[in-house]
Amino acid sequence: MINLLIVDDEELNLRIIEESLEGSGYILTKAVNGLQAWQILTQKKVEFAAIILDRLMPELDGIEVLKFIKSDRYLRDIPVVLQTALNSSNEITEGIDSGAYYYLTKPYSKKLLISIVNSAVDNYFRLKKAKEELVLSKKVMRYLTEGVFFLSDFSNVLELAPVLANTYPEPNKVLSGIMELLNNAIEHGKLEIGFELKKNLQEKEIYNEEIQRRLNLPEYKNKKIKIIYEKFEDEIHLWIEDNGSGFDFHQYQSNSRHTENLFLSSGRGILIAKRISFDEVIYHGNGSLVEAISYISQASKKSSNT
């Protein structure tokens, strides 16, 4: 069974979440404030695959709890879904920068909650598997300076992402960003599942079925994602090309103006890559080619900001 921690200072909200997730196969542990949640987490008696965390609470609010979680090496990989009635761009940006997996604005539907929780749990176990592979490839990959790779499905992502991450100075920082960009290339580029279609599939709870169906269709089956890796003295460039029809990437150029819309319409992965994992994420052409840049030296970082 899979354990979830749900945290809210309103008993009614806890009951709503509990009833919404009833029958979904999760074991729920409840906390009525941030302090109690942190006490439960630091006991480390249960492995939680996701946390649903209210933002506004007495004693210890959701952002404070989230920051504590992300600063703890045993807990930081647990995806945290923040829920709140606040829906301003600044509030959402603060949540993302603090490490939130997703941001749910109250009121939200039962279907959306289940969809986001299922996605968060899947992400937790994928990242856990990838980090196991990260340890295995650590020594060898420090010597890689350039390479070209091809992948075709999500299992390939779990194999390749840890290998690439180990070529960076901070593998754990970039691992989730690499996985998100590769997953997006497969999902949106190869399989042509756009943001709105993905949202509809998730609400109908048939997203995974549609993914598998398309992976087996002749028109998608033989499509490959191309990855080019280049390591220079001061920076690392990762190019990911999907040869799809592209998308309107201009909305991703602003860090704050469209944050809310992006986060709530399946743009979460790109935001994480852009704000947390890499120094720059640049889309080229029609959006089917993305370039992720990491600056190794402080000099490179300063020159990029001038």
Helices and strands as residue ranges (DSSP letters): E 2-7, H 11-20, E 26-31, H 34-43, E 48-54, H 62-71, E 80-84, H 89-97, E 102-105, H 110-136, H 138-141, E 146-151, H 154-165, H 171-184, I 185-190, H 195-203, H 207-215, H 218-221, E 225-231, E 235-241, G 249-252, H 259-264, H 268-272, I 273-277, E 280-284, E 289-295, H 298-304
